[in-house]
Every structure is written in structure tokens, then in C-alpha cells.
Amino acid sequence: MKTPPKKTPIDPSIVTQEIKKMGLKSVGLASIRELNRIVNNIEAAANEKYIRMEMGVPGFDPPKIAVDAEIKALKRGVGSKYPPFDGIPELKLEISKFVKNFIDVDISLESCFPTVGSMQGCYLAMMCTTRRIKGKNKILFIDPGFPVNKRQASVIGVPYDNFDVYEFRGDKLKPKLESYLKKGDIASLMYSNPNNPAWICFTDQELQIIGELATKYDCIVMEDLAYFGMDFRKDYSVPGQEPFIPSVAKYTNNYILLISSSKAFSLAGQRIGMTAIPDKLFNSEGNNLEPYFGSNSFGYAYIFGAMYSLSSGVSHTNQWGLTGLLKAINNGDYNFVESVKEYGDRAKVMKKLFTNNGFQIVYDMDEGEKIADGFYFTISYPGFSGIELVEELLYYGISAISLTTTGSDRHEGLRACVSLTGKERFKDLENRLKSFEKDHPK
């Protein structure tokens, strides 16, 4: 790391002091939550507000429809009753409708259920897919990706492979992906679309490649749709009408949809996500599930084995809150895409502020066109690795995570999230970036 100058926007002695207190080997390799804790401590000690870009958290209030539906349910007394852990019937119905309305695939109510955030949905999917078939126990991460997913794999003792997909777009994807799948030990593969952190979006051609290879090699695609409908280059907001949100579900029956309520619906604090499994997979048999989950039926193992043992379901009131919101969305009474479009507007301005002050966009192209403006973007600065840049920017009141922690091959870069930086902070960001460029001439 380059030694920060004596005068920076944040008192350098406080920054150094709080970094040392955490006792990390490297701030640049800190997890998102560790970095979040460091910045919280610096803000408290220095009495200064950071430009917070390290955590992907919503920047808007939850929809009133969801809040009112949850309050109404709580007043009815559902808080004293255990919910069905595979979801109340009303919510299962709305999830099934939602998937049909926005992805245009038919999945029965039985195979649609809520999870304690999409995080639990990912964990469940990993547990069940890697124990479905004897000899297939490995996950393939199509990176860059959400760092904690690899932590989840490690916690349950599952081995994994990974590769950065940026140089393998389009026709190049098939031979790269097949080089892993043909080994025969890949149980499931995982990616986010739109991508966290790069914000690239797979094309229908690429999703078809993934789907056809998943069928050929009998592996399950865990499709992380954490940023559902948030590729703002197309309007995905009208239920039951084209364009539909691109998904691997169009090209295989070997998939699990993991849909978050945190970003698109601003319900991160309620910890409720959705999982939808096609009926063919849900009703299929594995040969290695019974020792772990009591049954070789995939759907039974998923619900009565894995989910029951993890949490016995999502809180009753949250299920009713999401039911109310999904019903409004499915009926066309609430436009969830319109409610979060401001993220794209913020990204457009913030990227320009960075590039005007010596920074570069790392993942800048998305299969032949400029990367979209959305929830994340990626940045680098000449002369710094991403690990060094994380720590250096802390002295300037700016926090972001290193791409190195995401499985990216672009070790010079950082992931920046726009959600907590409203228009009122743009001038602060600009001034801090100008100060950084002045102190670090190229």
C-alpha cells in the first residue's frame, strides 16, 4: 500500500487506528461484513460520513403495500402460529404467477416456496444438488460472483471450481464450460444475472449454451436472480408481456430459480426470498439424497429434509407481506421496476465522476455493448492493485470491496455499489475523488 499523505479527507491517524484494531491480515481482502464494521468504526471515531459502496443494500424504503399486508397479518394473530415451512398457500400461488408473468415459465405451486432470504435459498440449493447423485459433489461458480456463496460451499464441506466468464462470452462460453462439466463431478453450477459485481448480463445465446450443457451433463443450474428485472436497458415491468426476463429456465429443466426480495423489492431487512424448481426436477429421484434427507425424492428432500432442518420456514408475517406485494405486482397495480430505476441514474453519474478523476471502469463491455447502468459498477486506478486501492480509499472517505474476493481475474479492480449514495452526496464524492487524484498523480 502507498503511504497516505498527512492530510486526507478523513483523519489518517483514526483510519490507521481502526484498521489495526480489526487485526486483519489485509483490509483489501476483508469480507464485506468485516469492511462494513471497519467503516462503521471509523465513521463513529472521526464523526465523518463515508461514501458507502461496500455493501449491496437497498437505498429505498420498503413498499407500503408489503408493510401494510404484514401489519394486517400481525394484527390477525399469525405471529403466534407456526407457518407452513414450504410457504402459505396464498404466497405459493403468487410466486408461481410471478414466475409465469415475468420469466414466462410454468412452475406449479408445490415447487414454489419462500426462504429466509435468497441467501438461505442458495444454501439449500447447494446442500441438495451436491448430494443428489453419487460421484457428483462439486459446484462450478461462473464468476465473478457474490463472495459469501463460496463461503457457504466451504461451510457445508462442498468442493468447487470457478472461472471468470468475462473473456468467455458468446461462442467462447461453450468450450470453456464444457471443459469443466465433462469431468463428470459437477453437481451444480451457479451465477448471478445481472452479475454481482460486474453487472454483465447473459444473452439468450449464452443461457441456451448453459441450459443445454446442464441437460447433457445432468447438473443443476442455480440461477441467482438477486437483481430481478434490474437490467434497465429493457422494460421488464409489465406482467405477462414481452420482453420477459432472460433465464436459463427457457432451455433446460435442470435449474433452480433463486429470487431475492432485497434489491428489487427493497425488503432486505425482512429476510424473505423465493425459490422455484421446475416440476420435472422437483419430482425426480436422486440416488444419494436419502442418507442426508430421509428420501431420494428431490422435492421431498428439499422441503422436509433440508428446509425443515434449517429454519422451519420464513416468519409468518413476512410471508403475508410478500404475498400482498406480489399480488399487486401480478395484477399490474405496482411497478416494482420503476421503483428502483433510480439506481441506474445514480450509476450513470457516479461512473462519470470516477472516470473524470482518473479512474477506469474495469468490466466495461457487455457482449459487444457498453455495460448497463445499474446497482453495481467496477473501478480501478493506475498504479494500484484492487487490494491496495480498498485501503487507500478509506483515507478519502470512500469504501468498496476488492474484485479479488469475488473470483474475478481483474485483480486491479473494486466493486462499487450505488444504492446508499443519493444525489445529495454526489458533491462529496466528487470532492473526495479530486483530492485522491491530486494526491496520486498518474
C-alpha positions in Angstrom: 0.0 0.0 0.0 1.2 3.5 -0.7 1.5 5.6 2.4 -1.3 8.1 2.6 -0.4 11.8 2.8 -0.7 13.6 6.1 -3.8 15.5 5.2 -6.7 13.5 3.7 -10.5 14.0 3.9 -10.6 11.5 6.9 -8.1 11.9 9.7 -5.4 9.3 8.7 -4.5 8.5 12.3 -8.1 7.4 13.0 -8.3 5.4 9.8 -5.0 3.6 10.6 -6.0 3.1 14.3 -9.4 1.4 13.3 -7.8 -0.7 10.7 -5.2 -2.0 13.2 -8.0 -2.7 15.8 -9.6 -5.2 13.5 -6.4 -7.2 13.3 -6.9 -8.3 9.7 -4.1 -9.6 7.6 -5.3 -7.4 4.7 -8.0 -4.8 4.6 -8.2 -5.3 0.9 -9.1 -8.9 1.3 -11.7 -8.3 4.1 -15.1 -9.7 3.7 -18.0 -7.4 3.0 -19.1 -7.5 6.6 -15.6 -7.0 8.0 -15.1 -4.0 5.8 -18.5 -2.7 6.8 -17.5 -3.0 10.5 -14.2 -1.1 9.9 -16.0 1.8 8.2 -18.7 2.0 10.9 -16.0 2.3 13.5 -14.1 5.0 11.5 -17.3 7.0 11.0 -18.0 6.9 14.7 -14.5 7.8 15.7 -14.0 10.6 13.1 -17.6 11.8 13.1 -17.5 11.8 9.3 -19.8 10.1 6.8 -18.3 7.8 4.2 -19.4 7.3 0.6 -20.6 3.7 1.4 -20.2 1.4 -1.6 -19.1 -1.8 0.1 -22.4 -3.4 0.8 -25.2 -4.2 -1.7 -28.1 -3.0 0.4 -31.3 -1.2 -0.8 -31.4 2.5 -0.6 -35.1 2.9 -0.5 -37.9 2.3 1.9 -39.9 -1.0 1.6 -43.1 -0.7 -0.4 -46.1 0.4 1.6 -48.2 -2.5 0.2 -45.9 -5.1 1.7 -45.7 -3.2 5.1 -49.4 -2.8 5.3 -50.0 -6.5 4.4 -47.6 -7.6 7.1 -49.1 -5.3 9.8 -52.6 -6.6 8.9 -51.4 -10.2 9.3 -49.7 -9.5 12.6 -52.9 -7.9 13.9 -54.8 -11.1 12.9 -52.6 -13.0 15.3 -50.5 -15.0 12.9 -47.4 -14.2 14.9 -48.4 -16.9 17.4 -48.7 -19.6 14.8 -46.0 -21.6 13.0 -46.2 -21.0 9.3 -46.2 -23.9 6.8 -42.4 -24.1 6.2 -42.8 -24.5 2.5 -45.0 -21.4 2.3 -48.5 -20.3 3.0 -50.8 -21.4 0.0 -51.5 -17.7 -0.9 -47.8 -16.9 -1.3 -47.0 -20.1 -3.2 -49.8 -19.1 -5.7 -48.4 -15.6 -6.1 -44.8 -16.9 -6.6 -46.0 -19.2 -9.3 -47.8 -16.4 -11.0 -44.9 -14.1 -10.7 -42.5 -16.6 -12.4 -45.0 -17.0 -15.2 -45.7 -13.3 -15.6 -42.0 -12.2 -15.7 -40.0 -15.2 -16.9 -42.8 -16.9 -18.9 -42.3 -20.4 -17.4 -44.9 -22.6 -15.8 -44.0 -23.9 -12.3 -46.6 -25.5 -10.0 -47.4 -24.1 -6.6 -45.9 -27.2 -4.9 -42.4 -26.3 -6.3 -42.6 -22.6 -5.3 -41.7 -21.6 -1.7 -40.2 -18.8 0.4 -36.8 -18.9 2.0 -35.1 -16.8 4.7 -33.7 -14.5 2.1 -32.2 -15.7 -1.1 -29.1 -16.5 1.0 -30.9 -19.4 2.6 -32.2 -20.3 -0.9 -28.6 -20.6 -2.2 -27.6 -22.7 0.9 -30.5 -25.1 0.4 -29.8 -25.5 -3.3 -26.1 -26.2 -2.6 -27.0 -28.8 0.1 -29.4 -30.7 -2.1 -27.8 -30.5 -5.6 -24.4 -31.7 -4.3 -25.9 -34.7 -2.6 -28.4 -35.7 -5.4 -26.2 -38.1 -7.4 -23.3 -40.2 -6.2 -20.0 -39.0 -7.7 -21.4 -35.5 -8.4 -20.5 -33.4 -5.4 -18.8 -30.3 -6.8 -20.1 -26.8 -7.6 -18.9 -24.7 -10.5 -19.1 -20.9 -9.9 -19.3 -18.8 -13.1 -17.5 -15.8 -11.7 -17.2 -13.0 -10.8 -19.8 -13.6 -8.1 -21.0 -12.9 -4.6 -18.1 -13.8 -2.3 -20.2 -15.4 0.5 -21.5 -18.1 -1.8 -18.1 -19.8 -1.8 -18.1 -19.4 2.0 -21.4 -21.3 2.0 -19.9 -24.1 0.0 -17.0 -24.3 2.4 -19.2 -24.4 5.4 -21.1 -27.5 4.1 -17.8 -29.1 3.0 -18.5 -28.9 -0.7 -15.6 -28.6 -3.2 -15.9 -26.1 -6.0 -14.3 -24.9 -9.2 -14.6 -21.4 -10.7 -13.7 -19.3 -13.6 -14.1 -15.6 -14.6 -16.5 -15.6 -17.5 -15.6 -12.1 -18.9 -13.2 -13.4 -21.5 -15.5 -16.3 -22.4 -18.6 -14.6 -23.6 -20.8 -15.7 -26.6 -19.5 -18.7 -28.6 -16.4 -18.9 -26.3 -18.6 -20.0 -23.4 -19.5 -23.5 -24.6 -15.9 -25.0 -24.8 -14.9 -23.3 -21.5 -18.0 -24.5 -19.6 -17.8 -28.0 -21.2 -14.2 -28.4 -20.1 -15.4 -28.5 -16.5 -18.7 -30.4 -17.0 -17.2 -33.3 -19.0 -15.1 -34.3 -16.0 -18.4 -35.7 -14.6 -18.2 -34.4 -11.0 -20.0 -31.1 -11.3 -23.3 -31.4 -9.5 -24.4 -27.8 -10.0 -23.2 -24.5 -11.3 -24.0 -21.0 -10.1 -24.1 -17.5 -11.5 -25.9 -14.2 -10.9 -27.7 -12.5 -13.7 -27.4 -9.4 -13.8 -24.0 -10.2 -12.4 -22.8 -9.2 -9.0 -20.2 -7.4 -9.2 -19.6 -6.8 -12.9 -23.2 -6.1 -13.9 -22.8 -8.1 -17.1 -26.0 -9.8 -18.3 -26.0 -13.2 -20.1 -27.6 -13.2 -23.5 -30.2 -15.7 -24.6 -27.5 -17.4 -26.7 -25.3 -17.8 -23.5 -28.2 -19.0 -21.4 -29.1 -21.6 -24.1 -25.5 -22.8 -24.0 -25.6 -23.2 -20.2 -29.1 -24.9 -20.3 -28.2 -27.4 -23.0 -24.9 -28.4 -21.3 -26.7 -28.7 -17.9 -29.1 -31.2 -19.5 -26.3 -33.0 -21.4 -24.2 -33.5 -18.2 -27.1 -33.8 -15.7 -26.1 -30.9 -13.5 -28.3 -28.3 -11.9 -28.1 -24.6 -12.7 -28.6 -22.4 -9.6 -29.7 -19.1 -11.2 -29.3 -16.3 -8.7 -31.8 -13.6 -9.7 -30.9 -11.2 -6.9 -31.4 -8.2 -9.2 -34.6 -9.3 -10.8 -35.6 -7.1 -13.7 -32.9 -4.6 -13.0 -31.2 -4.6 -16.4 -32.8 -1.2 -17.2 -31.9 -1.3 -20.9 -35.2 -3.1 -21.4 -38.5 -2.7 -19.7 -39.3 -5.9 -17.9 -42.0 -4.3 -15.7 -45.3 -5.3 -17.4 -46.6 -8.7 -16.1 -47.4 -11.2 -18.8 -46.0 -9.2 -21.7 -42.7 -9.4 -23.6 -39.9 -8.7 -23.1 -39.6 -11.4 -20.4 -36.6 -11.6 -18.1 -33.9 -13.8 -19.7 -33.5 -17.1 -17.8 -31.9 -20.5 -18.3 -35.4 -21.8 -17.5 -36.2 -21.5 -21.2 -33.5 -24.0 -22.1 -33.4 -26.8 -19.5 -35.4 -28.5 -16.8 -32.3 -28.7 -14.6 -32.5 -25.4 -12.8 -33.4 -23.7 -9.6 -34.5 -20.1 -9.6 -33.3 -18.1 -6.6 -35.2 -14.8 -6.5 -34.3 -12.2 -3.9 -36.8 -9.6 -2.4 -33.9 -7.5 -1.1 -33.0 -5.3 -4.0 -35.9 -5.2 -6.5 -38.4 -5.0 -3.7 -36.3 -3.2 -1.0 -37.2 -5.9 1.6 -33.6 -6.8 2.7 -34.4 -6.5 6.4 -37.4 -8.9 6.2 -35.2 -11.8 5.1 -37.5 -13.4 2.6 -36.6 -14.7 -0.8 -38.2 -17.1 -3.3 -37.2 -20.4 -4.8 -38.9 -22.0 -7.8 -37.9 -25.5 -9.0 -39.4 -26.9 -12.3 -41.8 -29.8 -11.7 -39.7 -32.3 -13.5 -36.7 -31.7 -11.2 -38.8 -31.4 -8.1 -40.5 -34.7 -8.7 -37.3 -36.5 -9.8 -35.3 -39.1 -7.8 -31.6 -39.0 -6.8 -29.6 -41.9 -5.6 -27.7 -40.2 -2.8 -30.3 -38.0 -1.0 -31.8 -40.5 1.4 -28.8 -40.8 3.8 -28.9 -37.0 4.4 -32.6 -36.0 4.0 -34.6 -39.2 4.6 -35.8 -39.6 1.0 -34.4 -39.8 -2.5 -37.2 -37.7 -3.9 -35.6 -34.4 -4.7 -38.6 -32.2 -3.8 -39.3 -34.1 -0.6 -35.6 -34.0 0.4 -35.6 -30.3 -0.3 -38.6 -29.4 1.8 -38.9 -32.0 4.5 -35.2 -32.7 4.9 -33.1 -29.6 4.2 -35.5 -26.7 4.7 -37.2 -28.2 7.8 -33.8 -28.7 9.5 -32.6 -25.2 8.7 -35.4 -22.9 9.9 -38.8 -24.5 9.8 -39.7 -21.7 7.4 -39.9 -17.9 6.9 -41.7 -15.8 9.6 -45.4 -15.9 9.2 -45.9 -12.2 8.9 -43.2 -11.8 6.3 -44.9 -14.3 4.1 -48.1 -12.3 4.2 -46.2 -9.1 3.5 -44.6 -10.6 0.4 -47.9 -12.1 -0.7 -49.6 -8.7 -0.6 -46.8 -7.2 -2.7 -46.6 -10.0 -5.3 -50.4 -9.9 -5.7 -50.2 -6.2 -6.5 -47.3 -6.8 -8.9 -49.0 -9.7 -10.7 -52.2 -7.7 -11.0 -50.3 -4.7 -12.6 -51.1 -2.4 -9.6 -47.5 -1.9 -8.6 -44.5 -1.4 -10.9 -41.5 -2.8 -9.0 -39.0 -2.0 -11.7 -40.0 1.7 -11.8 -39.5 1.9 -8.1 -35.8 1.0 -8.4 -34.8 2.7 -11.7 -33.0 5.4 -9.8 -30.1 3.0 -9.2 -29.4 3.2 -12.9 -29.5 7.0 -12.8 -27.1 7.1 -9.9 -24.7 4.7 -11.6 -24.5 6.9 -14.7 -23.5 9.9 -12.7 -21.1 8.1 -10.3 -19.2 6.3 -13.1 -18.7 9.7 -14.7 -17.4 11.2 -11.5 -14.9 8.4 -11.1 -13.7 8.4 -14.8 -13.4 12.2 -14.7 -10.9 11.9 -11.9 -8.5 9.3 -13.2 -10.4 6.0 -12.5 -11.3 3.4 -15.1 -14.2 1.1 -15.5 -12.9 -2.5 -15.2 -15.8 -4.6 -16.6 -16.8 -2.0 -19.2 -18.4 -4.1 -22.0 -21.3 -6.4 -22.0 -21.1 -8.7 -25.1 -20.5 -6.0 -27.6 -22.2 -3.1 -25.9 -21.4 -0.7 -23.1 -22.1 -2.1 -19.7 -25.6 -1.1 -18.3 -26.0 1.4 -15.6 -27.3 -0.5 -12.5 -26.8 -1.5 -8.9 -23.0 -2.1 -9.3 -20.1 -1.0 -11.4 -16.4 -1.7 -11.2 -13.4 0.7 -11.0 -9.6 0.7 -11.0 -6.9 3.3 -10.6 -3.5 3.2 -12.3 -0.6 2.0 -10.1 -2.8 0.2 -7.6 -4.0 -3.3 -7.2 -7.6 -3.7 -6.0 -6.4 -4.9 -2.6 -4.2 -1.7 -2.2 -7.0 0.5 -3.5 -9.5 -0.6 -0.9 -7.3 0.5 1.9 -6.1 3.7 0.2 -9.6 4.9 -0.5 -10.6 4.6 3.2 -8.4 7.6 3.9 -10.6 9.5 1.4 -13.9 8.6 2.9 -14.8 6.0 0.2 -15.5 2.3 0.8 -15.7 -0.5 -1.7 -14.6 -4.2 -2.0 -11.8 -5.8 -4.0 -12.7 -7.8 -7.0 -10.2 -10.3 -5.9 -12.7 -11.5 -3.3 -15.3 -12.2 -6.0 -13.4 -14.8 -8.1 -12.6 -12.1 -10.7 -9.4 -12.3 -12.7 -9.3 -8.5 -12.7 -7.2 -8.0 -9.5 -6.7 -4.3 -10.2 -10.4 -3.5 -9.6 -13.1 -2.8 -7.0 -16.8 -3.3 -6.8 -18.8 -0.2 -6.1 -22.5 -0.3 -5.1 -24.6 2.8 -5.8 -27.5 2.1 -3.5 -26.5 4.3 -0.5 -25.2 7.3 -2.4 -28.1 9.6 -3.2 -27.8 12.8 -5.2 -27.1 14.8 -2.1 -23.8 13.0 -1.8 -22.5 13.5 -5.3 -20.6 16.7 -4.5 -18.9 15.0 -1.5 -17.9 12.1 -3.8 -16.6 14.4 -6.4 -14.5 16.4 -4.0 -13.0 13.3 -2.4 -12.2 11.9 -5.9 -10.5 15.1 -6.9 -8.5 15.0 -3.7 -7.5 11.4 -4.4 -6.4 12.2 -7.9 -4.4 15.2 -6.8 -2.5 13.1 -4.2 -1.9 10.2 -6.7 -0.9 11.8 -10.0 -0.5 9.2 -12.7 
